[in-house]
Amino acid sequence: MPTSPRRISVSTWSLHRTLGRPPAYGPDRPAPPAAGQGLPLLDLPARLASASIRTLEICHFHLPSR
């Protein structure tokens, strides 16, 4: 049976401290406020690629808008 190369993935769920506090929004807060201090989400793919991580799962609450 052929073996496939291992694939390492990461989820933004495990990177709370790296990304900063996610914005809190809901029915009483229609527009999310600015996210807390941390690495900007758009910079994360390049940072992961530099560590040879090619797969990223993003949790909805880390997205800046709905």
C-alpha positions, 0 to 999 in steps of 0.5 A: 500500500503506497503511503502519502506524505504527512500533512500538518494542519493548524486551526485558528482555535489553537492560536488565540494568543497569537491572533489576539482576542477575537471580536465579540459580535451578535444580535446586539452588536451587528458590527464587530469591533476591532480585534485585539492585539496580535498577528493579523489574520491575513499575515497568518498563512505566510507565517504558517507556510514559513514553518512548512504548514500548508493547511489552515482551518479558520474559525468563524469568530476570527473573521473580521466580518460575517 
